[in-house]
């Protein structure tokens, strides 16, 4: 049995945060009905056309869902939405601030008729406070949360190269919904799960906040090094560089004696604990890179692996796409899109008795007629609603 088999999710969603959450729900077997605007649908469909003419973001975030187009401001479409919600277990939305409430889709409005319903509301800054009406996009939340201030080079802060605020928010929404489903199974009661993007990244940036608030200094921006642990990061080799690090003194002693061949370094007062190494990281880095300068990155990796020192390659996205671990573990599948099949990576959760659904990526409104028929609408009524722009 699929973990979420029999669970229906109605998702009024766009962009990244909510779609990531609902895609994982679909991967786990839920019937996810994605409500899109008639015509162009989710505006994320138009972010790019990199994958056979289709947006890479949309393919990543929307497999396994059924797309229905509804103009939710149209009375006929609102009737359809009401019927969809009546048969739903979860309503997920990341509409503009206040939009869900104006449409009568708040938990408060829905609970009297649907006491078992789980409503998950995603917002930028929460539902109170001075920024409640402020629009929130990933880059803006990265900035507001302080993440950009600790990312980049010493000379210039930088956005994280993926939509990390949206991803964090989507995963916390998924966690909240799953917890609410478990509790509903015990109590029979629904819930209102609220996730704010600022809160999600605030959780993830707690370490730099603690350091700055209590120690008086923010973590320095170190593109490929760790601000607290030394050595930990990129080091030059004969033909490039390698990422490696250690997290305890036992590994440090092994690294000095077995890798560098200099056991006395482990007790050198400049390097005999992490605080000392951090204070003298430039001297230590020079010593390490002097040794690595006679070895290729592959030779260094072999030496580090031999002595149990964690290391990794600085891969680009294409190298990760072709990563031998994904291939060896059979982690790739094909999913269908309106422009043909594309390769898709299985999600991180792995069950021994169940494989993620990995359904197709829907075109705009691909399932509208079928879903309306399931709700009892006759073909002539469906065509009439289409003619008036309701669907």
C-alpha positions in Angstrom: 0.0 0.0 0.0 1.2 3.5 -0.8 1.8 5.5 2.4 -0.7 8.2 1.4 -3.1 6.1 -0.7 -6.6 7.4 -0.4 -5.5 10.9 0.7 -6.8 13.7 -1.5 -5.0 17.1 -1.6 -6.4 20.2 -3.2 -3.6 22.5 -3.9 -4.1 26.2 -4.8 -0.5 26.7 -5.5 2.1 28.4 -7.6 5.9 28.9 -7.8 8.0 26.6 -5.6 7.2 26.2 -1.9 3.7 24.7 -2.0 4.3 22.7 -5.3 7.4 21.1 -3.7 5.3 20.0 -0.7 2.4 18.7 -2.8 4.8 16.9 -5.2 6.2 14.9 -2.3 2.6 14.1 -1.2 2.0 12.8 -4.7 5.2 10.8 -4.7 3.9 9.1 -1.5 0.6 8.2 -3.2 -1.8 11.0 -2.5 -4.2 12.2 -5.2 -3.0 15.8 -5.7 -5.3 18.0 -7.6 -3.5 21.2 -8.7 -5.8 24.1 -9.2 -4.5 26.4 -12.0 -5.7 29.5 -13.7 -7.5 28.9 -17.0 -5.1 29.6 -19.9 -1.5 29.8 -18.7 -1.9 28.1 -15.4 0.8 28.3 -12.7 3.0 31.2 -13.6 6.0 29.0 -12.8 5.3 27.3 -16.1 6.9 30.3 -17.7 10.1 30.7 -15.7 12.1 29.1 -18.5 11.9 26.5 -21.3 15.1 24.6 -20.7 13.6 21.0 -20.8 12.3 20.3 -24.3 10.5 23.6 -24.3 9.1 23.1 -20.8 10.1 24.9 -17.6 12.7 23.0 -15.6 11.2 24.3 -12.3 7.7 23.0 -13.3 8.9 19.6 -14.2 10.8 19.3 -11.0 7.9 20.3 -8.8 4.7 19.0 -10.4 5.0 15.4 -11.4 2.2 13.1 -10.3 -0.4 15.7 -10.0 -3.8 16.2 -11.8 -4.3 19.7 -13.2 -7.7 21.4 -13.2 -8.2 24.9 -14.4 -10.6 27.1 -12.4 -11.2 30.8 -12.3 -11.9 30.8 -8.6 -13.6 34.2 -8.9 -16.3 32.8 -11.2 -19.4 31.4 -9.3 -19.5 28.2 -11.4 -15.8 27.5 -10.7 -16.3 28.3 -7.0 -19.0 25.6 -7.0 -16.5 23.1 -8.4 -13.9 24.1 -5.9 -16.4 23.7 -3.1 -17.1 20.2 -4.2 -13.4 19.4 -4.5 -12.8 20.5 -1.0 -15.7 18.5 0.3 -13.9 15.4 -0.8 -10.4 16.5 0.3 -8.3 15.5 3.2 -5.9 18.4 2.8 -6.2 21.9 1.3 -2.8 23.5 0.6 -2.4 27.1 -0.5 0.3 29.7 -1.0 -1.8 32.5 -2.6 -1.1 36.2 -2.2 -1.6 37.6 1.4 -5.3 37.5 2.3 -6.4 35.9 -0.9 -7.5 32.6 0.7 -9.5 34.3 3.3 -11.3 36.5 0.7 -12.2 33.3 -1.2 -13.6 31.7 1.9 -10.8 29.1 2.1 -9.5 29.9 5.5 -9.5 27.1 8.1 -11.9 29.2 10.2 -14.4 29.3 7.3 -14.0 25.7 6.2 -13.9 23.9 9.6 -17.6 24.0 10.5 -18.5 22.0 7.4 -15.3 20.0 7.2 -14.1 19.3 10.8 -11.6 16.6 9.6 -10.0 18.9 6.9 -6.3 19.8 7.2 -5.7 23.3 5.8 -2.0 24.3 5.3 -1.4 28.0 4.7 1.9 29.2 3.4 2.8 32.8 3.7 5.9 35.0 3.4 6.0 36.6 6.8 3.1 35.1 8.8 -0.4 36.3 9.4 0.4 39.1 11.8 3.0 41.7 12.4 4.0 44.8 10.4 5.0 42.8 7.2 1.9 40.7 6.9 0.9 42.2 3.6 4.4 42.3 2.1 5.0 40.1 -0.9 7.7 37.5 -0.3 9.8 35.8 -2.9 12.7 33.4 -2.4 15.5 36.0 -2.9 13.8 38.5 -0.6 13.4 36.0 2.2 17.1 35.0 1.8 17.9 38.6 2.3 15.5 39.3 5.2 16.6 36.1 7.0 20.3 37.1 7.0 21.2 34.1 4.8 22.7 36.3 2.1 24.8 38.1 4.6 26.7 35.0 5.5 26.9 33.6 2.0 29.4 34.5 -0.8 32.9 35.9 -0.7 34.6 38.2 1.7 34.1 41.0 -0.8 30.5 40.4 -1.8 27.5 38.6 -0.3 25.6 36.2 -2.5 22.2 34.6 -3.0 22.3 30.8 -2.4 22.2 29.3 -5.9 18.9 27.4 -5.4 15.5 28.5 -4.1 16.4 27.6 -0.6 13.8 29.7 1.2 11.0 28.1 -0.9 12.5 24.6 -0.4 12.8 25.0 3.4 9.2 26.3 3.5 7.9 23.4 1.3 9.6 20.8 3.5 8.2 22.3 6.7 4.7 22.4 5.1 5.2 18.7 4.3 6.3 17.9 7.8 3.3 19.8 9.3 0.8 18.1 7.0 2.1 14.7 7.8 2.0 15.3 11.5 -1.6 16.6 11.2 -2.6 13.5 9.3 -1.1 11.3 12.0 -2.9 13.2 14.7 -6.2 13.1 12.8 -5.8 9.3 12.6 -5.8 9.3 16.4 -8.4 12.0 17.1 -10.5 12.4 14.0 -9.8 16.1 14.1 -8.5 18.3 11.3 -5.9 21.1 11.8 -4.7 24.4 10.5 -0.9 24.3 9.7 0.7 27.6 9.1 4.2 28.0 7.6 5.9 31.3 7.0 8.9 31.5 4.7 10.8 33.8 7.1 10.2 31.4 9.9 11.6 28.5 7.8 14.8 30.2 7.0 15.0 31.7 10.5 15.2 28.2 11.7 18.0 27.4 9.3 20.0 30.5 10.1 19.8 30.1 13.8 23.5 29.3 14.1 24.7 32.6 12.6 22.1 34.5 14.6 23.3 32.8 17.9 26.9 33.6 17.1 26.3 37.2 16.2 23.9 37.8 19.1 26.1 36.2 21.8 29.6 36.5 20.4 29.2 39.8 18.7 30.5 38.7 15.3 28.7 37.3 12.3 30.2 34.2 10.6 32.7 35.4 8.0 31.7 34.7 4.4 33.8 31.8 3.2 32.9 30.4 -0.2 34.3 26.9 0.3 35.3 26.8 3.9 33.5 26.3 7.2 33.3 29.4 9.5 33.8 27.3 12.7 35.7 24.1 11.8 39.3 23.9 10.6 40.4 22.3 8.4 37.1 21.9 6.5 36.7 23.1 2.9 38.5 23.3 -0.4 42.2 22.9 -0.6 44.4 23.2 -3.7 46.0 20.1 -5.2 48.4 19.5 -8.1 45.6 19.5 -10.7 42.8 21.4 -9.0 41.2 21.2 -5.6 39.4 18.8 -3.2 36.9 19.4 -0.4 37.7 17.6 2.8 37.1 18.1 6.5 37.1 16.5 10.0 34.9 17.1 13.0 36.8 15.7 15.9 40.2 15.5 17.4 40.6 11.8 16.7 40.3 12.5 13.0 42.7 15.4 13.3 45.4 13.2 14.9 44.9 10.6 12.2 45.1 13.2 9.4 48.4 14.6 10.8 50.1 11.3 11.3 48.7 9.1 8.5 48.0 11.6 5.7 50.5 14.4 6.1 53.1 12.2 7.8 53.6 14.9 10.5 52.3 13.5 13.8 53.8 16.4 15.7 51.4 18.8 14.1 48.5 17.3 16.1 50.1 18.6 19.4 51.5 21.8 18.0 50.0 24.6 20.1 48.9 26.4 17.0 46.8 23.5 15.9 46.1 21.2 18.9 42.4 22.1 19.1 39.8 23.5 16.8 39.9 27.1 18.2 43.7 27.2 17.7 43.4 25.9 14.2 40.7 28.5 13.4 43.0 31.2 14.7 45.9 30.0 12.5 44.0 28.7 9.5 46.1 30.5 7.0 49.3 28.9 8.2 47.7 25.5 8.5 46.2 25.8 5.0 49.6 26.6 3.5 51.1 23.5 5.2 48.3 21.3 3.9 48.4 22.7 0.4 52.2 22.4 0.2 51.8 18.7 0.8 48.9 18.3 -1.6 50.8 20.2 -4.3 52.6 17.0 -5.4 49.4 15.0 -5.6 46.4 15.0 -8.0 42.9 15.5 -6.5 42.2 11.8 -7.2 45.4 10.8 -5.4 44.5 13.0 -2.4 41.0 11.5 -2.3 42.5 8.0 -2.3 44.8 8.9 0.6 42.0 10.5 2.6 39.7 7.6 2.1 42.4 5.1 3.2 42.6 6.9 6.5 38.9 7.7 7.1 39.0 11.4 6.4 35.8 12.7 4.8 36.2 14.2 1.4 34.3 15.1 -1.8 34.6 16.4 -5.3 33.5 19.9 -6.3 31.0 18.7 -8.9 29.0 20.9 -11.3 25.3 20.1 -11.9 26.1 17.9 -15.0 28.6 15.8 -13.0 25.9 15.3 -10.3 23.4 14.4 -13.1 25.8 11.7 -14.1 26.9 10.8 -10.6 28.0 7.1 -10.3 26.1 6.7 -7.0 22.8 7.6 -8.5 23.5 5.2 -11.4 24.7 2.4 -9.2 21.6 2.7 -6.9 19.2 2.9 -9.8 17.8 6.3 -8.7 16.6 7.6 -12.1 13.2 7.1 -13.6 11.4 8.6 -16.6 8.3 10.7 -16.3 6.1 11.9 -19.2 5.5 15.5 -20.1 3.5 17.0 -22.8 6.7 17.2 -24.9 7.9 13.7 -24.2 9.7 11.8 -21.5 12.3 13.3 -19.2 14.6 11.8 -16.6 13.6 12.4 -12.9 15.4 11.6 -9.7 13.6 9.4 -7.1 12.9 11.4 -4.0 15.2 11.0 -0.9 12.7 9.0 1.1 13.1 5.3 0.3 10.9 2.5 1.5 11.8 -1.2 1.3 8.3 -2.1 0.2 7.2 0.9 -1.8 8.7 3.0 -4.6 7.6 6.6 -5.1 4.8 7.1 -7.6 6.8 9.3 -10.0 3.7 10.3 -12.1 3.6 12.4 -15.2 3.9 16.2 -15.4 0.5 17.6 -16.3 -0.2 20.1 -19.0 -2.4 23.1 -18.1 -5.9 21.8 -17.3 -5.1 18.3 -18.6 -7.5 16.6 -16.1 -10.2 19.2 -15.9 -12.9 17.3 -17.8 -12.1 14.0 -15.9 -12.2 15.7 -12.5 -15.4 17.5 -13.2 -17.0 14.3 -14.5 -15.9 12.6 -11.2 -17.8 15.4 -9.4 -21.0 14.6 -11.4 -20.8 17.3 -14.1 -22.3 16.3 -17.5 -20.2 16.9 -20.7 -22.6 19.7 -21.9 -22.3 21.5 -18.5 -18.5 21.2 -18.7 -18.4 22.7 -22.1 -20.7 25.6 -21.0 -18.4 26.4 -18.1 -15.5 26.4 -20.5 -17.3 28.7 -22.9 -17.9 31.2 -20.1 -14.3 31.1 -18.9 -15.0 29.4 -15.6 -12.6 26.5 -16.4 
